[in-house]
Amino acid sequence: MANLLDWNTLDHKVKAYIDAENGIDSEQKAFPILMVAALLDVSDEEAEDSITDGSKDRGVDAIYVDDRDGANSIHVFQFKYVSSFENTKKNFPSGEIDKLVSFFEDLLDMNKSMEDTCNPILWNKVQEIWAALDKPSPSIEVHFCGNLLPMESGERSRADSALGKFKYFNVHHHSLDTIVNLFIDKKSAQINNQIQVVDKDYFDRTDGSIRGLICTVEASEIVRLIKSPEDPENVLKEIFNDNVRVYLSRTNKINRKIIETAISEDGPLFWYLNNGITMTCDSFSYPKGKRAPIIELKNIQIVNGGQTSNALFEANKIAPEKLDDVLILVRIIETKSQPVSLAIAESTNSQTPIKSRDLRSNDEIQKKLEEAFEGMGLFYERKLKQYGDKPKGTRVDALSAGQAHLAYSLELPEVAKKDRGRVFADLYDQVFTEELTIDELLGALKILNIIESEKRKVQTAIKRQEDFDRRFIFLIDGAYHALFAVGQVCDARGIDRLDFENAKTVIPKAMEYIAQMVASAQEEDESFSFNRYFKDAKTKTKIASYVQTAESSDL
């Protein structure tokens, strides 16, 4: 049962997201952004763009279509945030279940009249969902999320049943208890533990100051090793501090597969199907030559296999008896050298199919950028939310900076829009070069921030049912293309793109050009959608040509 301290912990995090200048002027508006970002591991900007709450929202507060790492998951949210601890004792309201069911019935029937019953942001998301449903293996994840008690059991069953009638639907209930568990970062001392090897399945070697042990252990040993002593229902997060990635949850396609394999008839094949787990430690010891020895471990860190470890923990909750036949390969490396430990974390993770910006977080260029920004009084976040305790205006997210640079200086807005993961994958050496300066990153970001501000004005007006210039609704999906257009106008007028004071003056003209292009495209294509238009690589070329022609005619 959550207590007052839990409520205060979450309340302070929510209030940190309040940004009155950008329309986020209450806890009720800040909470959804915080939760989408935390639950789905996306940026604050992406979370904010997912919000559909307002007039004609049909019971839907946020939608995020996740196509990262080959996923095809459609996340639909309902939120409830109460402003006093006393009200956290109430259950999550169920009054809008029927509205949500009606929305899904129209959605899955591809009812085109939804345009009249949805606000513009929601309608844009509906079109994005329809495109996702045309792709292989879609899933729809429905989240009821509030800082109070879960839905009353009878209503919870009704919600699960009503939504469960649709194929590929999963329903998630997030209460104050479970939400606080996402954020509590318990400080802990050095982690020491032990692990038992299966029979004589182990091999030990030494190379100078580094020792290694390869062994086979039972899955139940991993579950025991990562279980929190204070909270056995959850993992000991500190054991993954040196891992370059965080657990992506059981809703992630790869993790679902790990869980399914572990509890299926293929459980005995797990050792062969999984890459295993890599741990580092200050030291390990065991009685050599003995069958099933117990290995004593000092200062353990799981640096690779965090997804596998957590997935086994989840599998153990579902069917603990199924893990009896599950074995896993474990590599234990003894080293007191932090650089060596970090190198092991990076090299072992780079061989897995899951890509993350954190894979490069300890790269020398990233560290230099962090130092350079610190000299300007700014906090460059090499890792996601690395400086979450600092004021939002002083934080520079590495991925967001890379995206802005990609769209503005490298002229790849469609990649910045739809393939942001490539910034820290195959495009990393192109984005973060030795010649890159913080002026380039900051210049692109500052222009983007102005464009994003205009986008938020549109979003806020829609939610408040206020008048706004409908020509600029394209900004919700086309912010990076607007940033690209600013660069094109600067070039046409002989303005240095990094001259912020002059570059920012062309933002209105760049937005106007794209608005004109969008209007023409909408007239030509009755099935036009912003999401599809700005994901098309040809759109960039069209913008460059349009700007060049328009600017030439103005001379």
Secondary structure, DSSP 4 states (H G I P E B T S, - for coil): ---HHHHHHHHHHHHTT-BGGGTB-SHHHHHHHHHHHHHHT--HHHHHHTB--STT-TT--EEEEE-GGG--EEEEEEEE--SSGGGGGSBPP-TTHHHHHHHHHHHHTT-TTHHHHS-HHHHHHHHHHHHHHTSSS-EEEEEEEESSBPPPHHHHHHHHHHHHTSTTEEEEEE-HHHHHHHH---------EEEEPPTT-EEEEEETTEEEEEEEEEHHHHHHHHB-SS-TTSB-GGGGTT-SS----TTSHHHHHHHHHHTSTTGGGHHHHS--EEEEESEEE--TT-SSPEEEEES-EEEE-HHHHHHHHHHHHH-GGGGGG-EEEEEEEE---HHHHHHHHHHHHTTSS---GGGGTT-HHHHHHHHHHHTTT-EEESSTTTTTTS-GGGEEEHHHHHHHHHHHTS--HHHHHH-GGGGGTTTHHHHS-TT--HHHHHHHHHHHHHHHHHHHHHHHHHHHT----GGGGGHHHHHHHHHHHHHHHHHHHT--TT-HHHHGGGHHHHHHHHHHHHHHHHHH-TT--HHHHHH-HHHHHHHHHHHHHHHHHH-
